[in-house]
Every structure is written in structure tokens, then in C-alpha cells.
Amino acid sequence: MTSNRYDAIFCDLGNVLINFDHRIAVKKILRLTPKNEQDIYQLFFDSSLTKDYEEGKISSMEFFKKVKDSLELEIDYNKFLPIWNDIFFEAPLNKKMQNFLKIVKGKYKLVMISNINETHYEFLKKKMSIFGEFNKLILSYEIGFRKPAREIYNAALESVNTAPSKAFYVDDRADLIEAALGFGIKGITFDGKETFKKIATELL
């Protein structure tokens, strides 16, 4: 496939450039709370509280205080933070995708689009040099919207002054790829080695 179809690559962070699993934090919190594992996981991964935090509607300290109250924790913020942040791990395919972006960065404008909260971003940017390879970082807690809201995709397009048809989007969630397609942005679900080969074919 000829690569001049696109002038920008939009790339997700979690489970594309680095993997994550909230259960790592859940298991550490479990011994500090009377709540059960599923309740903790739900709160951390898929709750209105997490949504508000990822959309920047509450501060990191406000998030912690609500988590502390909800889970009846007896720890302070400084002890909670390392547990909350220690959910990330890098797999060979993550590294492969990072290296691919470094190779093509002169050919395309690179934009990260991530549903992420402030503390996870601050933690990861100290550990991962890949953030510096991107032309723009479109982070949900700064934008005020999470994917699949149209606003976050529009922010990505406007950040590098490109049209939907000129951007190629990589995300591990098929529903977010589908949402972007509805806005005219084509992409691919990042779900394994075969997907990586398709991305390379499309963009190199």
C-alpha cells in the first residue's frame, strides 16, 4: 500500500506502546481494604470516578480521597501512589511498535491519543522515552474528553492540521477504531503480531 495516503499516525498508549493490568494494583490494595477484589477492580478500571479523573474533572488528590473513602483505606497519598501507578509492563510487541514509530517519525506527524489520568502520565513519562517522539500528545485529562468522544479525535486532527482521511489510527480497542471510522479516520485494532505486519505494510 502506498504510504502517501496519510500524513499522520494517531497512536494509543495503553496495550499498544506499553501494556497495563489494573489487577496488579488491585491485589496489593486487597490486603488493605475490607472490599472484595471485583469491587476494587470495578472502581479502578471502569467507574464514574475513574472517568471523571481521566477527563480531568477532579484532581489527583480528590481522586485519592474518594478512593480512600470508598475502599475504607488507612494509607496516605504517598503510599497509595506507587501502588496505583505500578500496573504497567512492557512486552516485546510494545517495544516493536515503539521502534516502528521512531523509524517513521520523519515521514509522518505522530500524535498520541490516550485515555489517561494525570498520575499515570506523570509516572510513565519518566520511564518511557517514546513520549518525546510524538509531535503532539492528546491526553484525555488535559482535553476534558475520553475516547470515543468526537472532541478528542478533533483535537488530534487540529493539533497537526490534518484531515480525517489523512490520519491512520492504531488502538487496541476495536470499538474506538470503529468510532474513529465514523468520523472519517481509518485505522486498525492492535491485537497481535499479524496486526503489526499489516501496520508496517500500510505505512512503510
N, C-alpha and C positions, 0 to 999 in steps of 0.2 A: 504493500500500500504506500502510495506516495505521501511523504510526511508534510508536504507544504499545504495540506488541507487545514492544518492547525497552526496557530501561533502561540498557544498557551496550554500548559498542562495544569489542571487542578487536581490536587492530591490530598486525600485524607491522611490523618496521622495514625490513629489507633488501629491496630491489626493490619496495617499496611507498612508503615515505616518502623513501628515498634508494636509488639503485642502487649495486651494487658488482661488481667483477670481480677475482678474485684473480690473474688473468693479468697485471694491471698490475704487481703486486709480483713475480710470477714472472719477468717479463722483466728486471727490474732485478737480481734475485738471480742470474739465469742467468750473468752475466759474473763472478760471484764464487765459483762452485762448479763442480766437475767433473761434477756430476749433470746429467741431462737435464731438459728442460722439463716433461715429463709427470710425472717423479718429484717435482719441486718442487711442481707443481700438486696432485698427489695428497696430498702431505704437508700443504700449506696448507689445502686445501679439504675433504678427505674422508679423514681418517686418525684412528686411535685417539688420537693425540697431540692433534689439534685438538679431538676430542670431550672429552678429559679437561680441556683448557683451557677450553672453553666450559661445562663443568659445574663449574668452579671446583675441580677436584681437584688441579691444580698451579698454582703461582704464575706470574706473568708472567716472572720471571727463570728459573724452572725450564723453562718453555716455550722460552724463547730458547736456553738451554744445550742442550736436546735438539735443537732445530732446527739450531743451530750444529754439533753433533756429527754429526747425520745428513747435513747438506749439506756438511760439511767447510769451513765458512766461516772466514774470517780477519778478520771485523769484530766490533766490540764492540756491546753492547746499544744504546748511544746512536745508533749508525749504522744498526743494524737496524730500530729502532722506526719512523722515518719511512718506510722502505720498506714495512714491514709494514702501516702504517696508511693509506698512500696508495693505496687501492683504491676509494674512494667517489666518486661523481659524481651530481649532481642533474639530472634531466630534467624537462621541463615537467609531465609527468603526476605526478611525485613532488610537485612544488610545488602542483599542483591538489589532491591528496589532503591535503596539509598544511593548505591553506586551508580545505578542507571540514571537517576536524576542528575547526579554530578556530571555524567558524560554528556547529557543532552541540554544542560542548562544554558549553553551558549546559543542553542538553536530555538529554544522556547522560553517564554516567560513562565516562571514557576510560581504557582500560588497554592499555599496550604489552606485547606478549608477544614476546620476541626470543631466538633462539639467538645469543648474542654473548659474546665474551670481554672481559676487563677492559680491555685496552689499546684495543680498538676503541671500546668505550663511552666511555672517558675522552677519547679523541680526538674522537668525534662530539659529545659533549655541549657541547664548547667551540665547535663550529661551527654547531650547529643549535638554534634556539630552541624547536623543536617539542616537545622533551622536557618543557618546562615547562607544556605544555598538558594533559598527562596527569594523571589523578588518581593512577594507580599505574603503576610500571614493574616488570614481572615479567621479570627478566633471568636467563637460564639459569645464568650463572656465580655468581649470588647464590643462586638457588634450589637448585642442585645437580642439576637435570634439564633436558634439552633436549626440545623438541617432537619427536616426538608423545607423550612420556610423559604419562600422565594427571595426574601430580603438578603439572606446570607449569600445566595448564589449571585444576586445582582451586585452585591458588594464586591465579590470576587471579580466579576466581569469589569466593573468600573475601576477597580484597583489597577488593572493593567490595560484599560481602554481597549477591550476586545469584544467581539460579538459572540453570542452563544454558539453559533456554528463553527467558530474558530477555536473553541476550547475543547479539550479532551479530558475527561474526568475519571479518576480512579478512586474507588471507595470499596470497603469490604462489605458494605450493606447494599443488597440488591434494591431495596425499597428507596434508598437515597439516589441510586443511579437512575431508577425509574422516575423519581420526582424531577431530577435534573433534566431528563429527556423531555419531560413535559414543558420545560422552559427552553427547549431547543439545544440543550447541551448533551452531546453524545458521550458515552463512557463505557466502562467495563467494571464488573464486580471482581474484586481482587480476592480470589479464593484458592490459590494454589499455583504450582509451578507452571501448569499449562496456561493459566491466565497471564503469567509474566511473559511467556513466549509470545502471546497474542499482542501484549502491550508493545514489546520490542518490535514486532512485525509492523504494527500500526505506526509507530513513531520514529523508528530509526531510518 
